[in-house]
Amino acid sequence: MITHKLWIKVSVLLAVVLIVTACAPQAVSETKAPDTAEQVFTVAVARDPGPLNPHDTVSIFPALSMIYESLVAYKDDGTIGPGLAKSWDISPDGTTYTFHLREGVTFHDGTPFNSAAVKWNFDRWLSDPAWSSIPFWNKVVKDSIQTPDDYTITFTLTEPYYATLQEFTFTRPPRILSPSAVNANGEFANPIGTGVWKVSEYVPQQRMVFVPYEKYWGDKPKLTKVVFEVISDPQARINALLSGEVNLIGGEYVGGIPLESIPVLKQSPNVQIVTGEGGSTFVIGMNFTKPPFNDKNVRQAISYAIDRKVIAEKLFSGYATEAKGVFPPSVPYMSYPHPELYAYSPDKSKELLTQAGWVAGSDGIVEKDGAKFETELLVDAEAYPQSKSMSEVIQAQLREVGIDVKLRLVDYGAWSDALRSSNYGMSTWVTYGPPYDPQTGLGYLFNYSLLELSDDGTIFGDPELDALREAAFKTTTEEERQAAFNKVWEFMDLNAGCVPVVYSVRLYAVDNRAQNFKLGSTEYWLDLNQVTMGAK
């Protein structure tokens, strides 16, 4: 149970939040006739979309998905369907993948899409060690990619790998860029893909405008223009939606919704909340290579000090569920061997701190060797405004067990820089979700060999965890794979590699003039192909 003293603090923080319940996934009302003259849909994004190079990590996922396509596509039910490849074959030993490509497809600049273009793309990013965190990068025989004809391409792996097709669906780097999109030095110059949308205007730090590609091979969109308007301030995004200046906010990779703003949005007659099952986890990571967080007892103490149920039900207003492990149930092969380790227990937290040598000082803050337990919590408050409110509650909860936490609110760039330079004590993170997890999250965010090298930092790492992860990747049957992943989750639970707080619910707010909006199959893709705009 939450203490009376802490409840007062949480209540003050949450005074502006009304208790609401999560909506089932749903489309927006279709009551207004669309304006056929011009169909413009404006999305408020939290940061600049970037140059849209699918082979780097700079650009935002939804913008990349507007421009580029993959050989295969991740469908709503989690299965893999055709994309730029209309079919494929897998050898009996599971090491050779042959894709049969669509004919008559062209890039936005009119150049033909064919097997040579696909091979050029894979040769390009498979030559870059920066992508070594993706398991496929380490398993493909890079010199074995064959193009027997213009519409057939074959990949050979060093060993069978269960998630090969899943990784072909990723938003980056397997999406297909036109070979003519680079300059004479082979450097990326222009965002040219085969997708349903192409870029017509880009003003850095302000907006990016997309228009339909008139020769797109598949179904054409009904909108005439999609605008990504850069609005970094979360409250400004709310105001822009309420005033009708933008038509969509929300999502983990578009521009998150501040929790305290949800009641205001629900009360507006011009806005509808659209939700769906989430695939990500809001996580608190610790700088585990440095004191005091290199002590497992300290990490466990922090986990026990956090009341996840209060955060999920009161703070997130039901738009989240309390975490019992690092990934939510929507992630394949996830299991929960030790849910008791995620229980709220301030007494257990204090006991573990005492075992680690921390004793309460006169002001209630624990001390060790004459130093108080004072630390900073790094918070990316622009892209994920939910993290700010969550961190304020966690700050109060940790104070109850004697840990003094100062919040450092930053934008994404400063957050990333601090992680790479190891300039933090604790930090907020959000895991990726399907189809990236579990293999990419484990290979990128929980990889000891990549410590402090990735843009998103390393939440936790250990050589033993690396070995367990690789063993799971090498399994060939479902039973072996689940058993191997169970060992991964067991290790992470017992070592308190991070503090999973809540599992997300996909959450967007949409202008009621927008008809037929629905959630895409993943958070990385905005499904706008059926959307129309009603009259103002």
C-alpha positions as CSV (number, residue, x, y, z in Angstrom):
1,M,0.0,0.0,0.0
2,I,1.2,3.5,-0.7
3,T,2.0,5.5,2.4
4,H,-0.2,8.4,3.5
5,K,2.7,10.8,3.2
6,L,3.5,9.7,-0.4
7,W,-0.1,9.6,-1.3
8,I,-0.4,13.3,-0.5
9,K,2.5,14.0,-2.8
10,V,1.1,11.9,-5.6
11,S,-2.3,13.5,-5.1
12,V,-0.9,17.0,-5.5
13,L,0.9,15.9,-8.7
14,L,-2.2,14.3,-10.1
15,A,-4.8,16.9,-9.1
16,V,-5.4,17.9,-12.7
17,V,-5.7,14.3,-13.9
18,L,-9.2,12.8,-14.1
19,I,-9.7,9.1,-13.8
20,V,-10.4,7.8,-17.3
21,T,-10.4,4.3,-18.8
22,A,-8.7,3.1,-21.9
23,C,-10.7,2.9,-25.1
24,A,-10.7,-0.1,-27.3
25,P,-9.1,0.3,-30.8
26,Q,-11.4,2.2,-33.0
27,A,-11.7,4.3,-36.1
28,V,-12.7,7.9,-36.1
29,S,-16.2,8.9,-36.9
30,E,-17.3,9.0,-40.5
31,T,-20.1,11.5,-40.2
32,K,-18.8,14.3,-42.3
33,A,-18.4,14.4,-46.1
34,P,-14.8,14.8,-47.2
35,D,-13.6,17.9,-49.0
36,T,-12.5,16.5,-52.4
37,A,-10.7,19.6,-53.5
38,E,-7.8,19.3,-51.1
39,Q,-7.1,16.6,-48.6
40,V,-4.4,17.8,-46.2
41,F,-3.6,15.9,-43.0
42,T,-1.2,17.5,-40.5
43,V,0.7,15.6,-37.9
44,A,2.5,17.2,-34.9
45,V,5.9,15.6,-34.4
46,A,8.1,16.2,-31.4
47,R,11.3,16.6,-33.3
48,D,12.7,17.2,-36.7
49,P,12.0,14.2,-39.0
50,G,15.6,14.2,-40.1
51,P,17.2,13.6,-43.6
52,L,15.3,10.4,-44.1
53,N,18.3,8.2,-44.7
54,P,17.1,4.6,-43.9
55,H,20.6,3.5,-43.3
56,D,21.3,5.7,-40.3
57,T,19.7,6.2,-36.9
58,V,18.9,9.9,-37.2
59,S,15.4,10.1,-38.8
60,I,12.1,9.3,-37.0
61,F,10.4,6.0,-37.8
62,P,7.0,7.3,-39.1
63,A,8.7,9.6,-41.6
64,L,10.9,6.7,-42.9
65,S,7.8,4.5,-43.3
66,M,6.2,7.1,-45.5
67,I,9.0,6.9,-48.0
68,Y,10.5,3.5,-48.0
69,E,9.3,-0.1,-48.2
70,S,10.7,-3.5,-47.2
71,L,10.8,-6.8,-49.0
72,V,8.2,-8.2,-46.6
73,A,5.7,-6.4,-44.3
74,Y,4.7,-6.9,-40.7
75,K,0.9,-7.4,-40.6
76,D,-1.7,-6.5,-38.0
77,D,-1.9,-10.0,-36.7
78,G,1.9,-10.3,-36.3
79,T,2.5,-12.5,-39.3
80,I,4.8,-11.6,-42.2
81,G,3.2,-10.8,-45.6
82,P,4.4,-9.6,-49.0
83,G,6.0,-6.2,-49.5
84,L,8.3,-5.5,-52.4
85,A,8.8,-9.2,-52.6
86,K,5.6,-11.0,-53.7
87,S,6.8,-14.3,-52.4
88,W,9.8,-16.1,-50.9
89,D,11.3,-19.5,-50.3
90,I,13.4,-20.8,-47.4
91,S,15.7,-23.7,-47.8
92,P,15.0,-26.9,-45.8
93,D,18.1,-26.2,-43.5
94,G,16.8,-22.7,-42.8
95,T,19.9,-20.9,-44.1
96,T,18.9,-19.7,-47.6
97,Y,16.2,-17.1,-48.3
98,T,15.1,-16.5,-51.9
99,F,12.9,-13.5,-52.6
100,H,10.8,-13.1,-55.7
101,L,10.4,-9.4,-56.4
102,R,7.5,-7.4,-57.8
103,E,7.9,-6.3,-61.4
104,G,7.0,-2.9,-62.7
105,V,7.9,-1.0,-59.4
106,T,9.8,2.2,-59.7
107,F,11.5,4.6,-57.3
108,H,10.3,8.1,-56.8
109,D,12.9,9.4,-59.3
110,G,11.6,6.9,-62.0
111,T,14.5,4.5,-61.8
112,P,13.5,0.8,-61.8
113,F,13.3,-1.3,-58.6
114,N,15.0,-4.6,-59.2
115,S,17.3,-7.2,-57.5
116,A,20.4,-5.1,-58.2
117,A,18.9,-2.2,-56.3
118,V,18.1,-4.6,-53.3
119,K,21.6,-6.0,-53.4
120,W,23.1,-2.5,-53.4
121,N,21.1,-1.6,-50.4
122,F,22.1,-4.6,-48.4
123,D,25.7,-4.4,-49.4
124,R,25.6,-0.8,-48.2
125,W,24.4,-1.2,-44.7
126,L,25.8,-4.7,-44.1
127,S,29.2,-3.1,-44.6
128,D,28.6,-0.7,-41.6
129,P,29.5,-2.2,-38.2
130,A,27.1,0.3,-36.6
131,W,24.3,-2.2,-37.4
132,S,26.0,-5.1,-35.6
133,S,23.4,-5.0,-32.9
134,I,20.9,-6.5,-35.3
135,P,21.3,-10.2,-35.2
136,F,20.7,-10.6,-38.9
137,W,23.8,-8.5,-39.6
138,N,26.0,-11.1,-37.8
139,K,24.4,-14.1,-39.4
140,V,24.3,-13.2,-43.1
141,V,27.2,-14.2,-45.3
142,K,27.8,-10.8,-46.8
143,D,29.5,-11.9,-49.9
144,S,26.9,-14.5,-50.8
145,I,24.0,-12.2,-51.8
146,Q,23.1,-13.5,-55.3
147,T,20.9,-11.9,-58.0
148,P,20.2,-14.7,-60.6
149,D,17.9,-12.4,-62.5
150,D,16.3,-8.9,-62.2
151,Y,13.6,-10.0,-59.9
152,T,15.2,-12.7,-57.8
153,I,17.6,-12.2,-54.9
154,T,19.1,-14.8,-52.5
155,F,20.6,-14.4,-49.0
156,T,22.6,-17.1,-47.2
157,L,23.0,-17.2,-43.4
158,T,25.8,-18.8,-41.4
159,E,23.2,-20.6,-39.4
160,P,19.4,-20.8,-39.1
161,Y,17.9,-17.7,-37.4
162,Y,14.3,-17.7,-36.4
163,A,13.7,-13.9,-36.7
164,T,15.2,-13.4,-40.2
165,L,11.9,-12.5,-41.9
166,Q,10.9,-10.4,-38.9
167,E,14.1,-8.3,-39.3
168,F,13.5,-7.8,-43.0
169,T,10.4,-5.8,-42.0
170,F,12.3,-3.3,-39.9
171,T,11.9,0.4,-40.6
172,R,15.7,0.8,-40.7
173,P,18.1,-0.3,-42.2
174,P,16.5,-3.0,-44.5
175,R,14.1,-0.5,-46.2
176,I,15.0,0.0,-49.9
177,L,16.6,3.3,-51.0
178,S,17.2,4.2,-54.6
179,P,20.8,3.7,-55.7
180,S,20.5,7.1,-57.3
181,A,19.8,8.8,-54.0
182,V,23.5,9.0,-53.1
183,N,26.2,11.5,-54.4
184,A,29.3,10.7,-56.3
185,N,31.1,9.7,-53.1
186,G,28.3,7.2,-52.1
187,E,26.9,9.5,-49.4
188,F,23.2,9.8,-48.9
189,A,21.8,12.9,-50.7
190,N,18.0,12.5,-51.2
191,P,15.1,10.5,-49.7
192,I,14.1,8.4,-52.7
193,G,12.1,5.2,-52.1
194,T,9.3,3.2,-53.6
195,G,6.7,4.1,-51.0
196,V,3.2,5.6,-51.4
197,W,4.5,9.0,-50.3
198,K,7.4,11.2,-51.5
199,V,8.9,14.4,-50.0
200,S,7.8,17.6,-51.7
201,E,9.1,20.1,-49.1
202,Y,11.5,20.1,-46.1
203,V,12.2,23.0,-43.9
204,P,14.6,21.7,-41.2
205,Q,13.2,22.1,-37.6
206,Q,9.9,23.3,-39.0
207,R,8.1,20.9,-41.3
208,M,8.2,18.1,-43.9
209,V,5.5,17.8,-46.5
210,F,4.6,14.5,-48.3
211,V,2.6,14.1,-51.4
212,P,1.4,10.8,-53.1
213,Y,3.8,9.1,-55.5
214,E,1.7,9.1,-58.7
215,K,3.3,5.8,-60.0
216,Y,3.0,3.9,-56.8
217,W,2.5,0.2,-57.5
218,G,-0.2,-0.4,-54.9
219,D,-3.4,1.3,-53.6
220,K,-3.3,5.1,-53.8
221,P,-4.0,7.3,-50.8
222,K,-7.0,9.6,-50.7
223,L,-5.2,12.5,-49.0
224,T,-3.4,14.9,-51.3
225,K,-0.8,16.0,-48.8
226,V,0.5,15.0,-45.4
227,V,2.4,17.6,-43.3
228,F,4.7,16.8,-40.4
229,E,4.8,20.0,-38.3
230,V,7.6,20.1,-35.8
231,I,6.2,21.1,-32.4
232,S,8.7,20.1,-29.7
233,D,6.7,21.4,-26.7
234,P,4.1,18.8,-25.6
235,Q,1.5,21.4,-24.4
236,A,1.9,23.3,-27.7
237,R,1.0,20.1,-29.5
238,I,-2.2,19.8,-27.4
239,N,-3.1,23.4,-28.2
240,A,-2.5,22.9,-31.9
241,L,-4.8,19.9,-32.0
242,L,-7.6,21.6,-30.0
243,S,-7.4,24.6,-32.3
244,G,-7.5,22.5,-35.4
245,E,-4.0,23.5,-36.6
246,V,-2.9,19.9,-36.6
247,N,-5.0,16.7,-37.0
248,L,-3.0,14.1,-35.1
249,I,-0.8,13.9,-32.0
250,G,0.4,11.0,-29.8
251,G,2.3,7.8,-30.3
252,E,5.8,6.9,-29.1
253,Y,7.6,8.0,-32.3
254,V,5.4,10.9,-33.3
255,G,4.9,13.1,-30.3
256,G,3.6,11.8,-27.0
257,I,0.6,13.2,-25.1
258,P,1.2,14.6,-21.6
259,L,-0.8,12.6,-19.1
260,E,-2.4,15.6,-17.5
261,S,-3.8,16.6,-20.9
262,I,-5.8,13.5,-21.5
263,P,-8.9,14.7,-19.7
264,V,-8.9,17.9,-21.6
265,L,-8.7,16.0,-24.9
266,K,-11.5,13.6,-23.9
267,Q,-13.8,16.5,-23.1
268,S,-13.3,18.2,-26.5
269,P,-16.1,17.5,-29.0
270,N,-13.6,17.9,-31.8
271,V,-11.1,15.2,-30.7
272,Q,-11.2,11.5,-30.4
273,I,-8.8,9.3,-28.4
274,V,-7.7,6.2,-30.3
275,T,-5.9,3.4,-28.4
276,G,-4.6,-0.1,-28.9
277,E,-2.5,-2.7,-27.2
278,G,1.0,-1.4,-26.6
279,G,4.3,-3.2,-27.2
280,S,6.7,-1.0,-25.2
281,T,7.8,-0.6,-21.6
282,F,8.7,2.6,-19.8
283,V,11.9,1.7,-18.0
284,I,14.2,3.3,-15.5
285,G,17.8,2.3,-16.2
286,M,20.8,2.9,-14.0
287,N,24.5,3.7,-14.8
288,F,25.3,0.1,-13.7
289,T,29.1,0.3,-14.3
290,K,29.5,3.0,-11.6
291,P,28.7,3.3,-7.9
292,P,26.2,3.1,-6.4
293,F,24.4,1.3,-9.2
294,N,27.0,-1.3,-9.8
295,D,25.6,-2.9,-6.6
296,K,22.8,-5.4,-7.3
297,N,21.2,-4.7,-3.9
298,V,20.9,-1.0,-4.7
299,R,19.3,-1.7,-8.1
300,Q,16.8,-4.2,-6.4
301,A,16.1,-1.6,-3.7
302,I,15.1,1.0,-6.3
303,S,12.8,-1.6,-8.0
304,Y,11.0,-2.4,-4.7
305,A,10.6,1.3,-3.9
306,I,8.4,2.0,-7.0
307,D,4.6,1.5,-6.7
308,R,3.8,0.5,-10.3
309,K,0.1,0.1,-9.7
310,V,-0.3,3.7,-8.5
311,I,1.6,4.9,-11.6
312,A,-0.4,2.8,-14.0
313,E,-3.8,3.4,-12.6
314,K,-3.6,6.9,-11.1
315,L,-0.9,8.6,-13.2
316,F,-1.5,7.0,-16.6
317,S,-5.3,6.9,-15.9
318,G,-5.4,3.3,-17.0
319,Y,-3.5,3.9,-20.3
320,A,-0.8,1.6,-19.0
321,T,-0.4,-1.6,-17.0
322,E,2.1,-2.3,-14.2
323,A,5.2,-4.1,-15.4
324,K,6.2,-7.6,-14.2
325,G,9.3,-8.0,-16.4
326,V,11.2,-6.1,-19.0
327,F,8.9,-6.6,-22.0
328,P,5.0,-6.7,-22.2
329,P,3.1,-9.9,-23.1
330,S,2.8,-8.8,-26.7
331,V,6.5,-9.5,-27.2
332,P,7.2,-13.0,-28.3
333,Y,8.8,-15.5,-25.9
334,M,8.2,-13.2,-22.9
335,S,7.7,-14.9,-19.6
336,Y,7.6,-13.7,-16.0
337,P,9.6,-16.0,-13.7
338,H,9.7,-13.7,-10.7
339,P,6.7,-11.3,-10.6
340,E,7.3,-11.0,-6.8
341,L,10.4,-9.0,-7.5
342,Y,8.3,-6.2,-8.9
343,A,6.1,-5.9,-5.9
344,Y,5.9,-2.5,-4.1
345,S,7.7,-2.9,-0.8
346,P,9.4,0.1,0.8
347,D,10.5,-2.0,3.8
348,K,12.3,-4.5,1.5
349,S,13.9,-1.6,-0.3
350,K,15.2,-0.1,2.9
351,E,16.5,-3.6,4.0
352,L,18.4,-4.0,0.8
353,L,19.9,-0.5,1.1
354,T,21.0,-1.4,4.6
355,Q,22.7,-4.6,3.3
356,A,24.5,-2.4,0.8
357,G,25.9,-0.3,3.6
358,W,23.5,2.7,3.4
359,V,22.1,4.0,6.7
360,A,19.6,6.7,7.2
361,G,20.9,10.2,8.0
362,S,19.3,12.8,10.2
363,D,17.3,14.2,7.3
364,G,16.1,10.8,6.2
365,I,18.5,10.5,3.2
366,V,20.6,7.4,3.5
367,E,24.4,7.8,3.6
368,K,27.4,5.6,3.0
369,D,31.0,6.5,3.9
370,G,29.9,10.0,4.7
371,A,28.2,10.6,1.3
372,K,24.5,11.0,0.9
373,F,22.6,8.9,-1.7
374,E,22.0,11.7,-4.2
375,T,21.6,11.1,-7.9
376,E,20.0,12.6,-11.1
377,L,17.3,11.1,-13.2
378,L,17.7,12.0,-16.8
379,V,14.3,12.5,-18.6
380,D,13.6,12.9,-22.3
381,A,10.7,15.3,-21.7
382,E,9.9,16.3,-25.3
383,A,9.4,13.1,-27.2
384,Y,8.0,11.2,-24.2
385,P,6.2,13.8,-22.0
386,Q,4.7,10.9,-20.0
387,S,8.2,10.3,-18.7
388,K,8.2,13.6,-16.9
389,S,5.1,12.9,-14.8
390,M,6.2,9.4,-14.2
391,S,9.6,10.5,-13.0
392,E,8.1,13.0,-10.6
393,V,6.2,10.3,-8.9
394,I,9.2,8.0,-8.8
395,Q,11.3,10.9,-7.4
396,A,8.8,11.1,-4.5
397,Q,8.7,7.3,-4.0
398,L,12.5,7.0,-3.9
399,R,12.6,9.9,-1.3
400,E,10.4,7.7,0.9
401,V,13.2,5.1,1.2
402,G,16.0,7.7,1.6
403,I,17.2,8.3,-2.0
404,D,17.4,12.0,-3.1
405,V,16.7,12.2,-6.8
406,K,17.0,15.4,-8.9
407,L,15.3,15.4,-12.3
408,R,17.2,16.6,-15.3
409,L,14.7,17.3,-18.1
410,V,16.3,17.4,-21.6
411,D,15.4,17.0,-25.2
412,Y,16.2,13.9,-27.2
413,G,19.6,15.1,-28.4
414,A,20.8,16.0,-24.9
415,W,19.4,12.7,-23.6
416,S,21.3,10.7,-26.2
417,D,24.6,12.7,-25.6
418,A,24.4,12.1,-21.9
419,L,23.9,8.4,-22.3
420,R,26.8,8.0,-24.8
421,S,29.1,10.0,-22.5
422,S,27.9,8.1,-19.4
423,N,26.9,11.4,-17.9
424,Y,23.9,10.3,-15.9
425,G,22.9,8.4,-12.7
426,M,19.5,7.0,-13.7
427,S,17.6,7.6,-16.9
428,T,14.2,7.0,-18.5
429,W,14.0,4.7,-21.5
430,V,11.2,3.2,-23.7
431,T,11.8,-0.2,-25.2
432,Y,11.0,-0.8,-28.9
433,G,8.2,-3.3,-29.1
434,P,7.2,-5.6,-31.9
435,P,8.6,-6.5,-34.4
436,Y,11.9,-5.4,-33.0
437,D,11.7,-7.1,-29.7
438,P,12.8,-9.3,-28.1
439,Q,15.8,-9.8,-30.3
440,T,16.7,-6.2,-31.2
441,G,15.9,-4.7,-27.8
442,L,18.2,-7.4,-26.2
443,G,20.8,-6.9,-28.9
444,Y,20.9,-3.1,-28.7
445,L,19.7,-1.9,-25.3
446,F,20.9,-4.8,-23.2
447,N,24.2,-5.6,-24.9
448,Y,27.4,-5.4,-22.8
449,S,29.6,-5.4,-25.9
450,L,27.9,-2.2,-27.2
451,L,28.3,-0.4,-23.9
452,E,27.7,3.4,-24.5
453,L,28.1,3.0,-28.3
454,S,24.5,3.2,-29.4
455,D,22.4,6.3,-29.8
456,D,19.9,5.0,-27.3
457,G,22.6,4.0,-24.8
458,T,22.9,0.7,-22.9
459,I,20.2,0.1,-20.3
460,F,22.1,-2.8,-18.8
461,G,24.7,-5.3,-19.9
462,D,26.6,-8.3,-18.6
463,P,28.8,-10.8,-20.5
464,E,26.7,-13.7,-19.0
465,L,23.5,-12.0,-20.4
466,D,25.2,-11.6,-23.8
467,A,25.9,-15.4,-23.8
468,L,22.3,-16.2,-22.8
469,R,21.0,-14.0,-25.5
470,E,23.1,-15.5,-28.2
471,A,22.1,-19.0,-27.1
472,A,18.5,-18.1,-27.5
473,F,19.1,-16.7,-31.0
474,K,20.7,-20.0,-32.1
475,T,17.7,-22.2,-31.1
476,T,15.9,-24.1,-33.9
477,T,12.7,-25.2,-32.2
478,E,10.0,-23.3,-30.4
479,E,10.4,-25.3,-27.2
480,E,14.2,-24.7,-27.2
481,R,13.7,-21.0,-27.9
482,Q,11.2,-20.4,-25.1
483,A,13.4,-22.3,-22.6
484,A,16.4,-20.2,-23.7
485,F,14.6,-16.9,-23.4
486,N,13.3,-18.0,-20.0
487,K,16.9,-18.0,-18.8
488,V,17.4,-14.5,-20.2
489,W,14.4,-13.2,-18.2
490,E,15.5,-15.1,-15.1
491,F,18.9,-13.4,-15.3
492,M,17.5,-10.0,-15.8
493,D,15.0,-10.4,-12.9
494,L,17.5,-11.6,-10.4
495,N,20.1,-9.0,-11.3
496,A,17.6,-6.1,-11.5
497,G,19.2,-5.1,-14.8
498,C,16.6,-2.3,-15.1
499,V,13.4,-1.1,-13.4
500,P,10.5,-1.8,-15.8
501,V,7.7,0.5,-14.6
502,V,4.7,0.2,-16.9
503,Y,3.7,-1.3,-20.2
504,S,2.4,1.3,-22.6
505,V,-0.9,1.5,-24.3
506,R,-0.8,2.9,-27.8
507,L,-2.4,6.4,-27.5
508,Y,-3.3,9.0,-30.1
509,A,-5.6,12.0,-30.3
510,V,-7.2,12.6,-33.7
511,D,-9.2,15.5,-35.1
512,N,-12.8,14.4,-35.6
513,R,-12.7,15.7,-39.1
514,A,-10.3,12.9,-40.0
515,Q,-12.3,9.8,-41.3
516,N,-11.1,6.2,-41.4
517,F,-8.0,6.7,-39.3
518,K,-6.8,3.5,-37.7
519,L,-3.7,2.4,-35.9
520,G,-0.9,0.9,-38.1
521,S,0.4,-2.6,-37.4
522,T,3.2,-1.1,-35.4
523,E,4.1,2.2,-33.7
524,Y,6.7,2.8,-36.5
525,W,4.1,3.2,-39.2
526,L,1.2,5.7,-39.6
527,D,-1.5,4.1,-41.6
528,L,-2.9,7.1,-43.5
529,N,-3.8,5.4,-46.8
530,Q,-7.6,5.3,-46.1
531,V,-7.8,8.7,-44.3
532,T,-10.0,11.5,-45.7
533,M,-10.6,14.9,-44.2
534,G,-14.1,16.3,-43.7
535,A,-15.0,19.9,-44.2
536,K,-14.1,22.4,-41.5
